C-alpha cells in the first residue's frame, strides 16, 4: 500500500446538504453518520470514492475493534495509505478504503442478526454513500477519466509492440498480423485502474482474441489456466506478476 497522491476532492469541499431521513431515528445519530461520511470521503482522479478508516466505526455503526477487524481483512486492491516523511521513515497519516468495500461491510451487517434500529441506521449510511458517490463533481471526474481512458487504450497495442519489439502472437507464437489486437490480462471492466497499462495485456491476433472473448476470461489466473490447457505460451505470466507487484507497491489509486 502507498499514498493516494492524486486525490481530487475531499468530502468537506463538496458542499453537500444534510440528508433528511424519515422513520423516527435520532437526529443526533443521523447527523453523526452523515458527518462521518463527509469527513471520511475522498474522491480520486478517476471519480472513485475512498473512505478514511478512522471514520469506519461510525459509518458501520459498530465498535472500533470490529471496524479494525473489517479493515484487516481488506485486500491490497481495496486500501491505500496516505503517508508523509517522518524521522524513522514514512509516517502513515491515514488509511483509505475503497467505498465499494465499505458498502459491502454495511450490507453484510444489515443482513446479519442486527437489531432493527441498527439496521435502519445502516440503511441511512448506505443512502449517504449514494449521495456522495453520485454528486455532480464525482460524476464529472468519472466522465473525464472515461474519455481519457478510451483515448489511451487505443495506443496500448502500438506502445507494447514498440517497447517489446513484438513480432509474434504473445500467446500462440504465430506470426503477428497487422490486424492484431491488444487484449487485457485483467479485464478493464473489472480492474479499471489498470486499464491504461500496456503491461496489463498481450498483443495477439484477432482469431486468438476471439477465442479468449468467447471463454470470458477476466484475469491472469483464468488466462494462465486456459493457456496451459491449450498449450499456448505462458511466459507473459511471470512478467505480468512482476509488474503487478511494483504497481501494487506504488498504490492502485496513485
C-alpha positions as CSV (number, residue, x, y, z in Angstrom):
1,X,0.0,0.0,0.0
2,X,1.1,3.6,-0.5
3,X,-0.2,7.1,-0.6
4,X,-3.3,8.2,-2.5
5,X,-1.3,11.0,-4.2
6,X,-3.8,12.1,-6.8
7,X,-6.9,12.6,-4.7
8,X,-9.0,15.4,-6.2
9,X,-11.8,16.4,-3.8
10,X,-12.4,16.0,-0.1
11,X,-15.9,15.3,1.2
12,X,-15.9,18.6,3.1
13,X,-15.4,20.5,-0.2
14,X,-18.5,19.1,-1.9
15,X,-20.9,21.4,0.0
16,X,-23.5,18.6,0.4
17,X,-26.6,19.4,2.4
18,X,-27.7,17.1,5.3
19,X,-29.7,14.1,4.1
20,X,-33.1,14.0,5.9
21,X,-34.5,10.6,6.8
22,X,-38.0,9.5,7.9
23,X,-38.5,6.7,10.4
24,X,-38.2,8.1,13.9
25,X,-34.5,7.7,14.2
26,X,-32.4,10.0,16.4
27,X,-31.4,13.2,14.6
28,X,-28.1,13.3,16.5
29,X,-27.1,9.8,15.4
30,X,-28.2,10.5,11.8
31,X,-26.1,13.7,11.9
32,X,-23.2,11.8,13.2
33,X,-23.4,9.2,10.4
34,X,-23.7,12.0,7.8
35,X,-20.8,13.9,9.2
36,X,-18.6,10.8,9.3
37,X,-19.2,10.1,5.6
38,X,-18.4,13.7,4.7
39,X,-15.3,13.8,6.9
40,X,-14.2,10.4,5.6
41,X,-14.8,10.8,1.8
42,X,-12.0,11.4,-0.7
43,X,-12.7,11.3,-4.4
44,X,-9.7,10.4,-6.6
45,X,-8.7,11.5,-10.1
46,X,-10.9,8.8,-11.6
47,X,-14.0,9.9,-9.7
48,X,-13.8,6.8,-7.4
49,X,-14.8,7.3,-3.8
50,X,-12.5,6.3,-0.9
51,X,-13.2,6.3,2.8
52,X,-10.9,7.3,5.7
53,X,-10.6,4.3,8.0
54,X,-10.7,6.5,11.1
55,X,-14.5,7.0,10.5
56,X,-15.4,3.4,9.7
57,X,-16.8,2.6,13.2
58,X,-19.4,5.4,12.8
59,X,-20.2,4.6,9.2
60,X,-20.6,0.9,10.1
61,X,-22.5,1.5,13.3
62,X,-20.1,-0.7,15.3
63,X,-17.2,-0.6,17.8
64,X,-13.7,0.4,16.7
65,X,-12.3,-3.1,17.3
66,X,-14.8,-4.6,14.8
67,X,-14.1,-1.8,12.3
68,X,-10.3,-2.7,12.6
69,X,-11.2,-6.3,12.0
70,X,-13.0,-5.5,8.8
71,X,-10.1,-3.3,7.7
72,X,-7.6,-6.0,8.4
73,X,-9.4,-8.4,6.1
74,X,-9.5,-6.0,3.1
75,X,-7.2,-6.9,0.2
76,X,-4.4,-4.8,-1.3
77,X,-6.7,-3.5,-4.1
78,X,-9.2,-2.1,-1.5
79,X,-7.0,0.0,0.7
80,X,-4.1,2.6,0.4
81,X,-2.2,4.7,2.8
82,X,-1.7,8.4,2.9
83,X,1.8,8.9,4.2
84,X,4.3,11.7,5.0
85,X,8.1,11.7,5.6
86,X,8.9,11.1,9.3
87,X,12.1,10.8,11.5
88,X,12.1,7.0,11.1
89,X,10.9,6.8,7.5
90,X,7.4,7.4,6.2
91,X,4.7,8.1,8.7
92,X,1.2,6.8,8.0
93,X,-1.3,9.6,8.2
94,X,-4.5,7.8,7.2
95,X,-5.6,4.5,5.6
96,X,-8.2,4.8,3.0
97,X,-10.6,2.0,1.9
98,X,-12.4,1.7,-1.4
99,X,-16.0,2.7,-0.8
100,X,-17.4,-0.3,-2.6
101,X,-15.7,-2.5,0.1
102,X,-17.2,-0.3,2.9
103,X,-20.6,-0.7,1.4
104,X,-20.1,-4.5,1.2
105,X,-19.5,-4.4,5.0
106,X,-22.6,-2.2,5.5
107,X,-24.7,-4.7,3.5
108,X,-23.2,-7.6,5.4
109,X,-24.1,-6.0,8.7
110,X,-27.7,-5.3,7.6
111,X,-28.2,-8.9,6.7
112,X,-26.7,-10.3,9.9
113,X,-28.7,-10.7,13.1
114,X,-28.8,-7.0,13.7
115,X,-31.2,-5.0,15.8
116,X,-33.9,-3.4,13.7
117,X,-32.9,0.1,14.7
118,X,-29.3,-0.5,14.0
119,X,-30.2,-1.9,10.5
120,X,-32.2,1.3,9.9
121,X,-29.2,3.4,10.7
122,X,-27.1,1.3,8.4
123,X,-29.6,1.8,5.6
124,X,-29.3,5.6,6.2
125,X,-25.5,5.1,6.0
126,X,-26.0,3.5,2.5
127,X,-28.1,6.4,1.4
128,X,-25.5,8.9,2.4
129,X,-22.9,6.9,0.5
130,X,-25.0,7.2,-2.7
131,X,-25.4,10.9,-2.1
132,X,-21.6,11.4,-2.1
133,X,-20.9,8.9,-4.9
134,X,-23.5,10.4,-7.2
135,X,-22.6,14.1,-6.6
136,X,-22.0,16.2,-9.6
137,X,-18.3,16.6,-9.0
138,X,-17.7,12.8,-8.8
139,X,-19.8,12.1,-11.9
140,X,-17.8,14.8,-13.9
141,X,-14.5,13.2,-12.9
142,X,-15.7,9.8,-13.9
143,X,-16.8,11.1,-17.3
144,X,-13.4,12.8,-17.8
145,X,-11.5,9.7,-16.8
146,X,-13.6,7.5,-19.2
147,X,-12.8,9.8,-22.1
148,X,-9.1,9.8,-21.2
149,X,-9.0,6.0,-20.8
150,X,-10.7,5.4,-24.2
151,X,-8.1,7.6,-25.9
152,X,-5.2,5.9,-24.0
153,X,-6.4,2.4,-24.7
154,X,-6.2,3.0,-28.5
155,X,-2.4,3.4,-28.2
156,X,-1.7,0.4,-26.0
157,X,-1.1,-2.1,-28.9
158,X,1.4,0.3,-30.6
159,X,3.1,1.1,-27.3
160,X,3.6,-2.5,-26.3
161,X,4.8,-3.7,-29.7
162,X,7.3,-0.9,-29.9
163,X,8.5,-1.4,-26.3
164,X,9.0,-5.1,-26.5
165,X,9.6,-5.4,-30.3
166,X,6.8,-7.9,-30.6
167,X,6.7,-9.9,-33.9
168,X,4.6,-12.9,-32.8
169,X,1.2,-13.5,-31.2
170,X,2.2,-13.5,-27.5
171,X,0.0,-16.5,-26.7
172,X,0.1,-18.8,-29.8
173,X,3.5,-17.8,-31.1
174,X,2.1,-17.4,-34.6
175,X,3.4,-14.5,-36.8
176,X,1.8,-11.3,-35.7
177,X,-0.7,-9.9,-38.2
178,X,-1.2,-6.2,-38.9
179,X,-4.8,-6.5,-37.6
180,X,-3.6,-7.9,-34.2
181,X,-5.3,-6.6,-31.0
182,X,-4.2,-5.6,-27.6
183,X,-6.1,-7.8,-25.1
184,X,-6.1,-7.0,-21.4
185,X,-4.9,-9.7,-18.9
186,X,-7.0,-8.2,-16.1
187,X,-10.2,-7.1,-17.8
188,X,-10.8,-3.3,-17.9
189,X,-14.4,-3.8,-16.9
190,X,-13.3,-5.2,-13.5
191,X,-9.9,-3.6,-13.0
192,X,-10.4,-0.2,-14.4
193,X,-7.4,1.3,-12.6
194,X,-5.1,-1.0,-14.6
195,X,-6.8,-0.5,-18.0
196,X,-4.3,2.0,-19.3
197,X,-1.2,-0.1,-18.5
198,X,0.5,-1.8,-21.5
199,X,2.0,-4.5,-19.2
200,X,-1.6,-5.5,-18.3
201,X,-2.2,-7.1,-21.7
202,X,-0.8,-9.1,-24.6
203,X,-0.8,-8.4,-28.3
204,X,-2.5,-11.2,-30.1
205,X,-4.0,-12.0,-33.5
206,X,-7.8,-11.4,-34.0
207,X,-8.5,-15.1,-34.1
208,X,-6.8,-15.6,-30.7
209,X,-8.6,-12.7,-29.2
210,X,-12.0,-14.1,-30.4
211,X,-11.2,-17.3,-28.6
212,X,-10.4,-15.5,-25.3
213,X,-13.5,-13.4,-25.6
214,X,-15.7,-16.5,-26.1
215,X,-14.2,-18.0,-23.0
216,X,-15.0,-14.9,-20.9
217,X,-11.5,-14.7,-19.4
218,X,-11.2,-11.8,-16.8
219,X,-7.8,-12.2,-15.0
220,X,-4.4,-13.7,-15.1
221,X,-5.4,-16.9,-13.2
222,X,-8.0,-17.7,-15.8
223,X,-5.8,-16.8,-18.7
224,X,-2.9,-18.9,-17.4
225,X,-5.1,-21.9,-16.9
226,X,-6.5,-21.6,-20.4
227,X,-3.1,-21.2,-21.9
228,X,-1.8,-24.3,-20.1
229,X,-4.9,-26.3,-21.4
230,X,-4.3,-25.1,-24.9
231,X,-0.5,-25.5,-24.7
232,X,0.0,-21.8,-25.5
233,X,2.8,-19.6,-24.3
234,X,2.8,-18.7,-20.6
235,X,6.0,-16.6,-20.3
236,X,3.8,-13.5,-20.2
237,X,2.6,-14.5,-16.7
238,X,5.9,-14.0,-14.8
239,X,6.4,-10.6,-16.4
240,X,2.9,-9.6,-15.6
241,X,3.3,-10.6,-11.9
242,X,6.5,-8.7,-11.5
243,X,4.9,-5.5,-13.0
244,X,1.8,-6.1,-10.8
245,X,4.0,-6.3,-7.7
246,X,5.6,-2.9,-8.5
247,X,2.2,-1.4,-9.3
248,X,0.7,-2.5,-6.0
249,X,3.7,-1.2,-4.1
250,X,3.0,2.2,-5.5
251,X,-0.7,2.0,-4.7
252,X,-3.6,1.2,-7.0
253,X,-5.1,4.6,-6.5
254,X,-1.9,6.6,-7.0
